[in-house]
Amino acid sequence: MVKLGILDYAQIDEGSNAQVALQNTISLAQLAESLGYERFWMAEHHNVPAFASSSPELIIMRLADATKRIRIGSGGVMLPHYSPYKVAENFRVLEAFHPNRIDLGLGNTIGTPIVNRTLNENKKSKLNYEQSIVDLTKYLSDQVDENHRFHGIAANPVITTVPQMWLLSTSVKNAKMAAKLGIGYTFGLFPLAGIDKLNIGIQAAKTYRDEFRPSLFMPEPKVSIAPFVVVAETNEQAEEYAKSLDLWLLGTDNFGQLSEFPSVETARYYPYTKEEKTIIQANRTRMVVGDIENVTAQLYELITQFKADELLLVLLIPGLEARKKAIELLAGKFN
C-alpha cells in the first residue's frame, strides 16, 4: 500500500496572519494523523511573506508535541546554509523527545540572492553538499572517526535512535548520492515546470533503487514523489482553487508581491499578461488537479511510473477548510 505524507508551508491565507497560519498547520497535522497519514513535513522558506515556515525545526517540535503517532519532519532543511554539526544537534534533540517519529529531509535550494547572502554573511566558503550530508550521517550515528577533520566531537544529546534521513531532489546525481548513503529519496515534481522532469524522475528513482546501500538510517530503499495536488469535491471547484496556485506560482518579485496566499476571487480577477498566461500553462505540469476520482487516477499513474512507495502531497489550496477537505478526500482513497 502506498503511504501518504504532506509537505506543508504554513501558508498565510488572504485575510489571515502568521499566527493563524501556524495554528492551522497544527490542525492539519492532527487531522492527517487521525486519517492514517504516514508523515507530515514542513518546508523551509525565507523572505516569502505568505509562508510562515522559516524555521522547520521549531515547528517540528510543536507539531510532534501536538500529535502522537505520525512522523514529523523537514521537507527540507536547506543544508548549504548551515553547519551539519548544528543540524545534527537540532535533530537529535527532536529525536530524543520523540523517538522514531522524526524525519530529517534535506535540500540544497539556496533561495534568492539576498536570502543566500544574509544566511551566509561573513562565510568565506561553503562545504561541499555531499560532504555536508556525509558529516550529518556521521554525527547522528556517532561515527566520527580519527580520519574525520573534526574527530573527537559528539553531537549531543547522544541517544539510541536516529531520525530517518531523506534527500529531496530533482536529479539523477542526487539520487545516486542518496543511494550511496542509504537514505530515503524524494523526487520533487512540483519545483520545476516542464515535461522532461518526468523522465528524469523515473530514471532517478530507478537509479536510486539499483544502487541503494542499506544503512542505520534506512534498511531498504524508499522512494516518494512530491507533486502539487489540488483536489476538491468537483472538478469545477478544483479548477477554481488551482487558479490561486496559478497566480502564486508566477512568483512575481521573488514571491514578494503577494503578502498572503491569494484567494480564488483575487486570482480570478487578476489582470494576467500574455506572458503570464504562458507561464501558467507551463506550470500546470507541476500540478495534479481535479475531483478525487481524476486526481486518484493521475496519482496512481505517477506511482506506477516511479514505482513509488509514498506520496508527499503539496496542498497549496486557498483556505483551511479546503485543505482539510483535500486531506480527507485523499485519505478516503489511499488509506
N, C-alpha and C positions, 0 to 999 in steps of 0.2 A: 504494500500500500504506500502510495506517495504521501509524504508528510508535508504539512503546511507551516509556513512561517510568515511573519510580517516584518517589513522594514519600514519603520515609522520616522517621520521628520518633525514631530511636534509642530505641525503646521498651524499657523495663526490664521483662522478663517476671517474673511471680511467682516468687520464689525466687532471682532473679538480682540483678545490681547494675549500676551505671552503666558501670563499666569494661568489663564483658562486653557490655553493650548497644552500646557504641561499636565494639568489635571485631566484633560481629555485623553492624553497618552496613557495615563494610569488606567482610565476606564476601558480603553481599547485593549490594553494588555490583560486586564482582568476578564474581559469578555472573551478574548481569544483563548485564554486558559480554560474557561468554562466550556468552550466548544471543542476542546481537544487539540488545539494547535500545538505544534512541537516547540516553536521558538518565537521570540519577539525581539527584534533588534532595533537599535537606534542609530540613525545616520549621524555623521559629523559634518556640520556646515558652519562656516564663519562669514560674518558680514552679509548675511542674507536676511533682510528684515522680516520676511514671512515665516521663517523657521526658528524655533526656539531650541534646536538641538545642537548647540555649540559645544556641549561637554557631555558626550555619551556616557562616560564613566560615572558621572554623578547621577544621571538619570537612571542608569542601570541599577545602581544601589537602591534608589527609591522604588523602581519597578519590582525588583526582586523582593524587597520588603513587603510590597503590596500583593504579592502572589505567592503560590505555594509549590507549584509543580513545573510550570512552563519554563523553558530555558530562556534566559535573558542575556542579551549580548550587544555587541557593537557591529555596525554594518557601514563603515568600519572606522576604526581608529586610523587616522591618516599618518602613518608611521614616519614618513620623511621629515615631519616637523618635530619629532620627539626623540628623547633618549629611550632606546629599547629597555634599559635598566628601569627607568621610571615607569614605563608602561607595564613591565613585569610586576613591579611592586603594586601598582594600582589594581591589577587583575588578580594578584594573589590575595589582596585584601578582600576583594569581591568574592573570590572563590572560598576564602576562609569563612566568611559569613554565610555563604550559600553553596555548600559543596555540591559538585556535579550538576550545577544549574547555570554556570556562566560560560558564555561564548566570547572568544576574542577574535572578532573578524577584523581583517587588516586591509587597508587600501593604500594607494600611493598618489592620489589626486592632491595636488598642492594648492588648488584654489586659484583665485585671481592674483595678479602680481602684487597688489597691496597686501593681501592676506599672507602671501608667501613671505614678503619682506618683513611684515610685522611679527609673524610667528618665528622667524629665524634671524631676528635682529642680532647683530654682532657675531653671528656664526661665520667662521672662515670657510667652512666646507660642510657637506652633508655626507653621512655614512652611506655606503652602497646599500640599496634596498634589500637585496638578498642577504647581505651580511647582517643587516638590522634584524631580519626575521630569524636568521640562524642564532644570533645573540639572544633573542627573545626565547627561543626554544631551550637554549642552554640555561638561562636564568630561571625559567619556570620549572625546569626539571632537575635543577641543582647539578648540572653537568659542566660547570665552568672549570676546565682542567688547566694544567700548568702551561698548555700551549696557547691559551686564550690571552689576549693582551691585558685583560683585567682579572687574571686568575687570583683567587683568594677572596673574592667578593661573593656575597649571597644576597639574593633578592628576598627580603623579609616581608611578611612572615613566612617562615619555612613551614609548609603544610604537606599533607599526604596525597592531595588530589591536585589535578591540573585542569584549567579551563580547556574546553575544545577550542582548537585554533582553526580558522578558516581564512582563505585568501580570496578576496574579491577582485575579479579580473575581467578583462575583455580580450585576452591574448593567449596564444598557444605558449609563448615564452613563460608566462607566469603560471600556466597550467603545469608545465614541466617542473617549475620550482616547487609548487605545492605538492606534486607527486614525490619529488625527491625528499622533501622534509616531512612527509607523512601527515599532512594537514588537509582539511576539507577544502573543496573548490567550489566557489560560487561564480557562475558566469553572468555578468550583467547585460541583460538585453535592453535595459532602459537607458543607459548613459548616452548612447550614440545613435543617431539616425542612420539609416542605410540598410540595404538588403544583404550586403556581403557579410555582415556580422553574424548572420545565422550560420553560414558555412564555417566561418572562423570558430564560432562557439561549438559546433558539433565536432570539429576537428580537435579543439582544445579539450573537450570532455573526454573524447576517446584517448587522446594522448595522456591525459591525467590518469585514467584508469589503467592503461597499458604500463605506465611507468611508476605506479604508486608503490611506495615502500612503507610498510606498517611502522607506526611509532607509538610512543607513550600517549600522544595526543589523539590519535585515531588509528584503530587496528585495521581498518579496511577503508577503501576509497568511498567518499561521499560527494556526490555532485548535486548542487542545487542551481536553479536558474531563476533569475530575477527580472520579470517584466513589470511595466506599469499595467495595472489592471483597473479598469473602470467598469463595474458591474452594477446593475440595478434590476428592478423587477420587470422592466420592459426595455426593449431596445431603444425606444424613443427617449426614455429617461436617462439611460446610459449615455446616449449621444449628447444630451444636454450637459451632463456632468463632464463629459470629455471636452467640451468647449472651454471649460475653466482650465483644464490641463493644457489644452492647446495654447491658450493665452499665456499661461505661466511659462511654458517651455520656450517661448520666444526669448526669454532670458534678457530682456531689454535692460541696458545699463548694468550688466553683470548681476542680474536678478535684483537690482536695487530700485527699479522703477515702481514696483508694486510692494507696498509695505505690508500687505496682507494677501493671503491666497484668494484669488478672485472668485466672486460668486458667479453663478450661471448668468444672472442678469448683466453683470459687468462685462462678462465675456461676450454675451450676445450682442451688445451694442457698441463694442469696441470697434473703432474705425481702422480695420486692417488694410494694409497696403498690399499691392500685388505680390511684392517680395515676401511679405509675412505670410500670405496665404500659401505660397510655395513651400516655405519652411514648415508650416503646419502640416501640409500634406506629407512631407518627408518624415516629420516626427511621428506620424501615425504608425510607422513601422516599429516604434518603440512601445506601442500600446496593444493591449487586448481589451476590446470594448464590446459591450452588448448585454443582453439579458443572460441569466445564469446558464441557459442551455447553450447559447452561442459561445459564451466565454469558456464553459467547460470543454466544449469541443475543440476550441483553439488551444486551450492549455494542455489537453491530452495529446494533441498533435505535437506540441513542443516537447512534452515529456517523452514521447516516443522517439522523436528525433535525437534528443540529447541523452536518452536512457537515464533520465534524471531521477534521483532518489527523493528530492524535495523541491517544493516551490517556495520561493521567497517573494511574497506579493508586495508590491509597492502601490499602496492605495491612496494616491493623491486625488481625493474626491472632495468637493466642497461640502462642508457641513458634517458635524459629528454624527448625526443620526444616519446620514447617507453612508458614512464609513462603517458604522455599526451594522447596518443592513447588509452591506457588501460582505463583511466578515461572516455574518450568519448565513447568507446565501452560499458562499463558498464552502463553509463547513458542512452544510447540508448535502453537498455533492461529493466532497472528498473525505469527510470524516464519518 
